[in-house]
Amino acid sequence: GYNITVNGVEPGNILTEGVKLHRSPAFIKQMEDAVPLGRLGTPADVAGAVFYFASDDGAYITGTSIVVDGGQLLPEGADFKMTPG
């Protein structure tokens, strides 16, 4: 075989330079409040998933995706807010 794997990364709300430039701090705070981990993702969070798929650790993974969203896809109404400590 060719050892080709096909996977996907599904990012949630990511705090990019474009978001910082085009969205108000109040809007960004509202977005953060909707994430169970309490923050927006970063480009590095998404890159970590991509690097995992591309690494030897991900060599036997194919046909799937990793959701990088801080828990945004958890069932609505569930109280999974993460708190420090």
Biotite code that builds the C-alpha atoms (Angstrom):
import biotite.structure as struc

atoms = struc.array([
    struc.Atom([0.000, 0.000, 0.000], chain_id="A", res_id=1, res_name="GLY", atom_name="CA", element="C"),
    struc.Atom([0.817, 3.639, -0.219], chain_id="A", res_id=2, res_name="TYR", atom_name="CA", element="C"),
    struc.Atom([0.404, 4.388, 3.502], chain_id="A", res_id=3, res_name="ASN", atom_name="CA", element="C"),
    struc.Atom([-1.846, 7.372, 2.777], chain_id="A", res_id=4, res_name="ILE", atom_name="CA", element="C"),
    struc.Atom([-4.122, 8.482, 5.602], chain_id="A", res_id=5, res_name="THR", atom_name="CA", element="C"),
    struc.Atom([-7.041, 10.886, 5.311], chain_id="A", res_id=6, res_name="VAL", atom_name="CA", element="C"),
    struc.Atom([-8.189, 12.743, 8.417], chain_id="A", res_id=7, res_name="ASN", atom_name="CA", element="C"),
    struc.Atom([-9.721, 16.074, 9.297], chain_id="A", res_id=8, res_name="GLY", atom_name="CA", element="C"),
    struc.Atom([-9.465, 18.732, 11.957], chain_id="A", res_id=9, res_name="VAL", atom_name="CA", element="C"),
    struc.Atom([-12.671, 20.551, 12.915], chain_id="A", res_id=10, res_name="GLU", atom_name="CA", element="C"),
    struc.Atom([-11.834, 23.800, 14.709], chain_id="A", res_id=11, res_name="PRO", atom_name="CA", element="C"),
    struc.Atom([-14.338, 25.693, 16.806], chain_id="A", res_id=12, res_name="GLY", atom_name="CA", element="C"),
    struc.Atom([-14.010, 29.407, 17.514], chain_id="A", res_id=13, res_name="ASN", atom_name="CA", element="C"),
    struc.Atom([-10.331, 30.271, 17.168], chain_id="A", res_id=14, res_name="ILE", atom_name="CA", element="C"),
    struc.Atom([-8.867, 33.547, 18.401], chain_id="A", res_id=15, res_name="LEU", atom_name="CA", element="C"),
    struc.Atom([-6.928, 34.702, 15.367], chain_id="A", res_id=16, res_name="THR", atom_name="CA", element="C"),
    struc.Atom([-5.482, 38.098, 14.545], chain_id="A", res_id=17, res_name="GLU", atom_name="CA", element="C"),
    struc.Atom([-8.468, 38.632, 12.233], chain_id="A", res_id=18, res_name="GLY", atom_name="CA", element="C"),
    struc.Atom([-10.936, 37.984, 15.053], chain_id="A", res_id=19, res_name="VAL", atom_name="CA", element="C"),
    struc.Atom([-9.054, 40.399, 17.320], chain_id="A", res_id=20, res_name="LYS", atom_name="CA", element="C"),
    struc.Atom([-9.058, 43.023, 14.565], chain_id="A", res_id=21, res_name="LEU", atom_name="CA", element="C"),
    struc.Atom([-12.688, 42.720, 13.447], chain_id="A", res_id=22, res_name="HIS", atom_name="CA", element="C"),
    struc.Atom([-14.574, 41.816, 16.636], chain_id="A", res_id=23, res_name="ARG", atom_name="CA", element="C"),
    struc.Atom([-15.157, 43.883, 19.757], chain_id="A", res_id=24, res_name="SER", atom_name="CA", element="C"),
    struc.Atom([-13.774, 42.733, 23.115], chain_id="A", res_id=25, res_name="PRO", atom_name="CA", element="C"),
    struc.Atom([-17.382, 42.319, 24.305], chain_id="A", res_id=26, res_name="ALA", atom_name="CA", element="C"),
    struc.Atom([-18.169, 40.009, 21.389], chain_id="A", res_id=27, res_name="PHE", atom_name="CA", element="C"),
    struc.Atom([-15.006, 37.978, 22.006], chain_id="A", res_id=28, res_name="ILE", atom_name="CA", element="C"),
    struc.Atom([-15.973, 37.654, 25.683], chain_id="A", res_id=29, res_name="LYS", atom_name="CA", element="C"),
    struc.Atom([-19.418, 36.423, 24.644], chain_id="A", res_id=30, res_name="GLN", atom_name="CA", element="C"),
    struc.Atom([-17.770, 33.816, 22.413], chain_id="A", res_id=31, res_name="MET", atom_name="CA", element="C"),
    struc.Atom([-15.472, 32.727, 25.266], chain_id="A", res_id=32, res_name="GLU", atom_name="CA", element="C"),
    struc.Atom([-18.423, 32.373, 27.621], chain_id="A", res_id=33, res_name="ASP", atom_name="CA", element="C"),
    struc.Atom([-20.008, 29.879, 25.204], chain_id="A", res_id=34, res_name="ALA", atom_name="CA", element="C"),
    struc.Atom([-16.996, 27.537, 25.449], chain_id="A", res_id=35, res_name="VAL", atom_name="CA", element="C"),
    struc.Atom([-16.918, 25.053, 28.356], chain_id="A", res_id=36, res_name="PRO", atom_name="CA", element="C"),
    struc.Atom([-13.143, 25.487, 28.692], chain_id="A", res_id=37, res_name="LEU", atom_name="CA", element="C"),
    struc.Atom([-13.750, 29.232, 29.108], chain_id="A", res_id=38, res_name="GLY", atom_name="CA", element="C"),
    struc.Atom([-11.507, 30.459, 26.317], chain_id="A", res_id=39, res_name="ARG", atom_name="CA", element="C"),
    struc.Atom([-11.291, 30.553, 22.556], chain_id="A", res_id=40, res_name="LEU", atom_name="CA", element="C"),
    struc.Atom([-8.924, 28.203, 20.826], chain_id="A", res_id=41, res_name="GLY", atom_name="CA", element="C"),
    struc.Atom([-5.617, 29.332, 19.425], chain_id="A", res_id=42, res_name="THR", atom_name="CA", element="C"),
    struc.Atom([-3.960, 28.536, 16.124], chain_id="A", res_id=43, res_name="PRO", atom_name="CA", element="C"),
    struc.Atom([-1.507, 26.438, 18.178], chain_id="A", res_id=44, res_name="ALA", atom_name="CA", element="C"),
    struc.Atom([-4.419, 24.331, 19.489], chain_id="A", res_id=45, res_name="ASP", atom_name="CA", element="C"),
    struc.Atom([-5.420, 23.499, 15.920], chain_id="A", res_id=46, res_name="VAL", atom_name="CA", element="C"),
    struc.Atom([-1.808, 22.919, 14.883], chain_id="A", res_id=47, res_name="ALA", atom_name="CA", element="C"),
    struc.Atom([-1.428, 20.382, 17.698], chain_id="A", res_id=48, res_name="GLY", atom_name="CA", element="C"),
    struc.Atom([-4.165, 18.218, 16.182], chain_id="A", res_id=49, res_name="ALA", atom_name="CA", element="C"),
    struc.Atom([-2.656, 18.527, 12.703], chain_id="A", res_id=50, res_name="VAL", atom_name="CA", element="C"),
    struc.Atom([0.805, 17.606, 13.997], chain_id="A", res_id=51, res_name="PHE", atom_name="CA", element="C"),
    struc.Atom([-0.653, 14.603, 15.831], chain_id="A", res_id=52, res_name="TYR", atom_name="CA", element="C"),
    struc.Atom([-2.164, 13.242, 12.623], chain_id="A", res_id=53, res_name="PHE", atom_name="CA", element="C"),
    struc.Atom([1.118, 13.856, 10.796], chain_id="A", res_id=54, res_name="ALA", atom_name="CA", element="C"),
    struc.Atom([3.273, 12.265, 13.505], chain_id="A", res_id=55, res_name="SER", atom_name="CA", element="C"),
    struc.Atom([4.275, 8.646, 14.013], chain_id="A", res_id=56, res_name="ASP", atom_name="CA", element="C"),
    struc.Atom([1.738, 8.554, 16.875], chain_id="A", res_id=57, res_name="ASP", atom_name="CA", element="C"),
    struc.Atom([-1.049, 9.098, 14.351], chain_id="A", res_id=58, res_name="GLY", atom_name="CA", element="C"),
    struc.Atom([0.294, 6.707, 11.716], chain_id="A", res_id=59, res_name="ALA", atom_name="CA", element="C"),
    struc.Atom([-2.500, 4.134, 12.162], chain_id="A", res_id=60, res_name="TYR", atom_name="CA", element="C"),
    struc.Atom([-5.346, 6.646, 12.272], chain_id="A", res_id=61, res_name="ILE", atom_name="CA", element="C"),
    struc.Atom([-7.371, 7.274, 9.136], chain_id="A", res_id=62, res_name="THR", atom_name="CA", element="C"),
    struc.Atom([-10.897, 8.202, 8.151], chain_id="A", res_id=63, res_name="GLY", atom_name="CA", element="C"),
    struc.Atom([-11.672, 10.286, 11.207], chain_id="A", res_id=64, res_name="THR", atom_name="CA", element="C"),
    struc.Atom([-11.526, 13.823, 12.534], chain_id="A", res_id=65, res_name="SER", atom_name="CA", element="C"),
    struc.Atom([-10.571, 15.602, 15.724], chain_id="A", res_id=66, res_name="ILE", atom_name="CA", element="C"),
    struc.Atom([-12.863, 18.356, 16.978], chain_id="A", res_id=67, res_name="VAL", atom_name="CA", element="C"),
    struc.Atom([-10.790, 21.182, 18.469], chain_id="A", res_id=68, res_name="VAL", atom_name="CA", element="C"),
    struc.Atom([-13.502, 23.332, 20.028], chain_id="A", res_id=69, res_name="ASP", atom_name="CA", element="C"),
    struc.Atom([-12.997, 23.474, 23.796], chain_id="A", res_id=70, res_name="GLY", atom_name="CA", element="C"),
    struc.Atom([-16.175, 21.456, 24.287], chain_id="A", res_id=71, res_name="GLY", atom_name="CA", element="C"),
    struc.Atom([-18.542, 23.613, 22.223], chain_id="A", res_id=72, res_name="GLN", atom_name="CA", element="C"),
    struc.Atom([-20.223, 20.533, 20.730], chain_id="A", res_id=73, res_name="LEU", atom_name="CA", element="C"),
    struc.Atom([-21.202, 19.156, 24.134], chain_id="A", res_id=74, res_name="LEU", atom_name="CA", element="C"),
    struc.Atom([-24.980, 18.729, 24.475], chain_id="A", res_id=75, res_name="PRO", atom_name="CA", element="C"),
    struc.Atom([-26.793, 22.039, 24.878], chain_id="A", res_id=76, res_name="GLU", atom_name="CA", element="C"),
    struc.Atom([-27.996, 22.650, 28.402], chain_id="A", res_id=77, res_name="GLY", atom_name="CA", element="C"),
    struc.Atom([-25.306, 20.489, 29.954], chain_id="A", res_id=78, res_name="ALA", atom_name="CA", element="C"),
    struc.Atom([-23.265, 22.334, 32.559], chain_id="A", res_id=79, res_name="ASP", atom_name="CA", element="C"),
    struc.Atom([-19.733, 21.274, 31.755], chain_id="A", res_id=80, res_name="PHE", atom_name="CA", element="C"),
    struc.Atom([-18.049, 24.613, 32.518], chain_id="A", res_id=81, res_name="LYS", atom_name="CA", element="C"),
    struc.Atom([-14.471, 23.946, 33.536], chain_id="A", res_id=82, res_name="MET", atom_name="CA", element="C"),
    struc.Atom([-13.208, 25.860, 36.545], chain_id="A", res_id=83, res_name="THR", atom_name="CA", element="C"),
    struc.Atom([-9.630, 26.168, 37.773], chain_id="A", res_id=84, res_name="PRO", atom_name="CA", element="C"),
    struc.Atom([-8.581, 23.945, 40.644], chain_id="A", res_id=85, res_name="GLY", atom_name="CA", element="C"),
])
